[in-house]
Structure formats: C-alpha cells, structure tokens
Amino acid sequence: MKRGIARFPHEVEEHLQIQVPAITKRHLGIRAAETREPIRVVVLRALQAYGVPVPLDAISDRRKKRPS
C-alpha cells in the first residue's frame, strides 16, 4: 500500500530506518535466507512475537513471484 493512499490508518506504511549491530544484521540475513523471506518480513514477525501489534496483511513478501 502506498503511503497516503489508505482507507484505514493501519494500511498506511511509514519508513523506519534503524542501526543494528553487524552480527544482528548478519543473523537477520541468515534467517531471511533460511525462510526465503525478506528481512522486512522476518523483523515484522519478530516484532509481532514480542507483542507489538502488526497487521497480518503487512507480514507478506511484496516481491514479485517468479515462476518455479
């Protein structure tokens, strides 16, 4: 969903940039490779597991699907 074009407040996406230790980023990359999901999805799942409300439709791979 593009920023500003939303029917409900939870559909608006905001940009968030953080700095993490290199080892943390490395492990996020490993987990993303293992699950074949982008780091964004891995982080959103972790936030949800921590108890932060995350809309279910936000936890999806937005990359284009390639034919198998």
C-alpha distances in whole Angstrom, upper triangle without the diagonal:
4,6,9,7,7,10,11,11,10,7,7,7,10,12,15,18,21,25,26,30,30,31,28,26,28,28,24,24,27,25,22,25,26,23,22,19,17,18,15,15,19,18,16,19,21,20,20,23,24,23,20,18,15,13,14,10,9,12,12,13,10,13,15,17,21,24,26
4,6,6,8,11,12,12,12,9,7,7,9,11,15,17,21,24,26,30,30,32,29,26,29,29,25,25,28,27,24,26,28,26,24,21,18,19,16,17,21,20,18,21,23,22,22,25,26,25,22,20,17,15,17,14,12,15,15,15,12,15,16,19,22,26,28
4,6,7,11,12,10,11,8,5,6,7,9,13,16,19,23,25,29,30,31,28,26,29,29,26,26,29,28,25,28,30,27,26,22,20,20,17,18,21,20,18,21,23,21,22,25,25,24,21,19,17,16,18,15,13,16,17,17,15,17,19,23,26,29,31
4,6,9,10,9,11,9,6,8,10,12,16,19,22,26,28,32,33,35,32,30,33,33,29,30,33,31,29,31,33,31,29,26,23,24,20,21,25,23,21,24,26,23,24,27,27,26,22,20,18,17,19,17,16,19,20,21,18,21,22,25,29,32,34
4,7,9,10,11,8,7,10,12,15,18,21,25,28,30,34,35,36,33,31,34,34,30,31,34,32,29,31,33,30,29,25,24,24,21,22,25,24,21,24,27,24,24,28,28,27,24,21,19,17,19,16,15,19,19,20,17,20,21,24,27,30,33
4,6,7,8,5,6,9,12,15,18,22,25,28,30,34,35,36,33,31,34,33,29,30,33,31,28,31,33,29,28,25,23,24,20,21,24,23,20,22,25,22,22,26,26,24,21,18,16,14,16,13,13,17,17,19,17,20,22,24,28,30,33
4,7,9,7,8,12,15,19,21,25,28,31,33,36,38,39,35,34,36,36,32,33,35,33,30,33,34,31,30,27,26,27,23,23,26,25,22,24,26,24,23,26,27,25,22,18,17,14,16,14,15,18,19,21,19,23,24,26,30,32,34
4,6,6,7,11,14,17,20,23,26,29,31,34,36,37,33,32,35,34,30,32,34,31,29,32,33,30,29,26,25,25,21,21,24,23,19,21,24,21,20,23,24,21,18,15,14,11,14,13,13,17,18,21,19,23,25,27,30,33,35
4,5,6,9,11,15,17,20,23,26,28,32,33,34,31,29,33,32,28,30,32,30,28,31,32,29,29,25,24,24,20,20,23,21,17,20,22,19,18,22,22,19,16,13,12,11,14,13,13,16,18,21,19,23,25,27,31,34,36
4,6,8,10,14,15,19,21,24,26,29,31,31,28,27,30,29,25,27,29,26,25,28,29,26,26,22,21,20,17,16,19,17,14,16,18,15,14,18,19,16,13,10,9,7,10,10,9,12,15,17,17,20,23,25,28,31,33
4,6,10,13,15,19,21,25,26,30,31,32,28,27,29,29,25,26,29,26,24,27,28,25,24,21,19,20,16,16,19,18,15,17,19,17,16,20,21,19,16,13,11,8,11,9,8,12,13,16,14,18,20,22,26,28,30
4,7,10,13,16,19,23,25,28,30,31,27,26,29,28,25,26,29,27,24,27,29,26,25,22,20,20,16,17,20,18,15,18,20,18,18,21,22,20,17,14,12,11,14,12,10,14,15,17,15,18,21,23,27,30,32
4,7,9,13,16,19,21,25,26,27,24,22,25,25,21,22,25,24,21,24,26,23,23,19,16,16,12,14,17,15,13,16,18,15,16,20,20,19,15,14,11,11,13,12,9,12,13,15,13,16,19,22,25,28,30
4,6,10,13,17,19,23,24,26,22,21,24,24,21,22,25,24,22,25,27,25,24,20,17,16,13,15,17,15,13,17,18,15,17,20,20,19,15,15,13,14,16,15,12,14,16,17,15,18,21,24,27,30,32
4,7,10,14,16,20,21,23,20,18,21,22,19,20,23,22,20,23,25,24,23,19,16,15,12,14,16,14,13,17,18,16,18,21,20,20,17,17,15,16,18,17,13,15,16,17,15,17,20,23,26,30,32
4,7,10,13,16,18,20,17,15,19,19,16,18,21,20,19,22,24,23,22,19,15,13,11,14,15,12,12,16,15,13,16,19,18,18,15,16,14,16,18,18,14,15,17,17,17,19,22,25,28,31,32
4,7,10,13,15,17,15,13,17,18,15,16,20,19,18,21,23,23,22,19,15,13,11,15,15,12,14,17,16,15,18,20,19,20,17,19,17,19,21,21,17,18,19,19,18,19,23,26,28,32,33
4,6,10,12,14,12,11,15,16,13,15,19,18,18,21,23,22,22,19,16,13,12,15,15,12,14,17,15,14,17,19,17,19,17,19,18,21,22,23,19,19,20,20,20,22,25,28,30,33,34
4,7,9,12,10,9,13,14,13,14,18,18,18,20,22,23,23,20,17,14,14,17,16,13,16,18,16,16,20,21,19,21,19,22,21,24,25,25,22,21,23,22,23,23,27,29,31,34,35
4,6,8,6,6,10,11,10,12,15,15,16,18,20,21,21,19,17,13,14,16,14,12,15,17,15,15,18,19,17,20,19,21,21,24,25,26,22,21,22,22,23,24,27,29,31,34,34
4,5,5,6,9,10,11,13,14,16,17,19,20,21,22,21,18,15,16,19,16,14,18,19,16,17,21,21,19,22,21,24,24,27,28,28,25,24,25,24,26,26,29,31,32,35,35
4,5,5,6,9,10,11,12,14,15,16,18,20,20,19,17,14,16,19,16,15,19,20,18,19,23,22,21,25,24,26,25,28,28,29,26,24,25,24,25,25,28,29,30,33,33
4,5,5,6,9,10,10,12,14,15,16,18,19,19,17,14,17,18,15,15,19,19,16,18,22,21,20,24,23,26,25,28,28,29,26,24,25,24,26,25,29,29,30,33,32
4,5,5,6,9,10,11,12,14,15,16,18,17,15,11,14,15,12,11,15,15,13,15,18,17,16,20,19,22,21,24,24,25,22,20,22,21,23,23,26,27,29,32,31
4,5,5,6,9,10,10,12,14,15,16,14,12,9,12,14,11,11,14,15,14,15,18,18,18,21,20,23,21,24,24,24,21,19,20,19,20,20,23,25,26,29,29
4,5,5,6,9,10,11,12,14,15,15,13,10,14,15,13,13,17,17,15,18,21,20,20,24,23,25,24,26,25,26,23,21,21,20,22,21,24,25,25,28,27
4,5,5,6,8,10,10,12,14,13,13,10,13,14,11,11,15,15,13,16,18,17,17,21,21,23,22,24,23,24,22,19,20,19,21,21,24,24,25,28,27
4,5,5,6,9,10,11,12,10,9,6,9,10,7,8,11,12,10,13,15,15,16,19,18,20,18,21,20,21,18,16,16,15,18,18,21,21,23,26,25
4,5,5,6,9,10,10,10,8,6,10,11,9,10,14,14,14,16,18,18,19,22,21,23,21,23,22,22,19,17,17,15,17,16,19,20,20,23,23
4,5,5,6,9,10,10,10,9,13,13,10,12,16,15,14,17,19,19,20,23,23,25,22,24,23,24,21,18,18,16,19,18,21,21,21,24,22
4,5,5,6,8,8,9,8,11,10,7,10,13,12,11,15,16,15,17,20,20,21,19,21,20,21,19,15,15,14,17,17,20,20,21,23,22
4,5,5,6,5,6,5,9,8,6,9,12,11,12,15,16,16,18,21,20,21,18,20,18,18,16,13,13,11,14,13,16,16,17,20,19
4,6,5,7,8,9,12,12,10,13,16,15,15,19,20,20,22,24,24,25,22,23,21,21,19,16,15,13,16,14,16,16,16,19,17
4,6,8,10,11,14,13,11,14,16,14,15,18,19,18,21,23,24,25,22,23,21,21,20,17,16,14,18,17,19,17,18,20,18
4,5,9,10,12,10,9,12,14,12,13,17,17,16,19,21,21,22,19,20,17,18,17,13,12,11,15,14,16,15,16,18,17
4,7,9,12,10,10,13,15,14,15,18,19,19,22,23,23,23,20,21,18,18,17,13,12,9,12,11,13,12,13,15,14
4,7,8,6,7,10,11,11,13,15,16,17,19,21,20,20,17,17,15,15,13,10,8,6,10,9,12,12,13,16,16
4,5,5,7,9,10,11,13,15,16,17,19,21,19,19,16,17,16,15,12,10,9,7,9,8,12,13,15,18,18
4,5,5,6,9,10,10,12,14,15,16,19,17,18,15,17,16,16,13,11,11,10,12,12,15,16,18,22,22
4,5,5,6,9,10,11,12,14,15,17,15,15,12,14,13,13,10,8,9,8,10,11,15,16,19,22,23
4,5,5,6,9,10,10,12,14,15,14,14,11,12,11,11,8,6,6,7,9,11,15,15,18,21,21
4,6,5,6,9,10,11,12,15,14,15,12,14,13,14,12,9,10,10,13,14,17,18,20,23,23
4,5,5,6,9,10,10,13,11,13,11,13,13,14,11,9,11,12,14,16,19,20,23,26,26
4,5,5,6,9,10,11,9,9,7,9,10,11,8,6,9,11,13,16,19,20,23,26,26
4,5,5,6,9,10,9,10,8,10,9,12,10,7,10,12,15,17,20,20,23,26,26
4,5,5,6,9,9,11,10,13,13,15,13,11,13,15,18,20,23,23,26,29,28
4,5,5,7,5,8,8,11,12,14,12,11,14,16,18,21,24,25,28,31,31
4,5,5,5,6,6,9,9,12,11,9,13,16,18,21,24,25,28,30,30
4,5,7,9,10,12,12,15,14,12,15,18,21,23,26,26,29,31,31
4,6,9,10,14,15,18,16,15,18,20,23,25,28,29,32,34,34
4,6,9,12,13,16,15,14,18,21,23,26,29,30,33,35,35
4,6,10,12,15,13,13,16,19,21,24,27,28,31,34,34
4,7,9,12,11,11,15,18,19,23,26,27,30,33,33
4,6,8,7,8,11,14,16,19,22,23,27,29,30
4,5,5,7,10,14,15,18,21,22,25,28,29
4,5,5,8,12,13,17,19,19,23,25,26
4,5,6,10,11,14,16,17,20,23,24
4,6,9,9,13,16,17,20,23,24
4,7,9,12,15,16,19,22,22
4,6,9,11,12,15,18,19
4,6,8,9,12,15,16
4,6,9,12,15,17
4,6,9,13,15
4,6,10,12
4,7,9
4,6
4
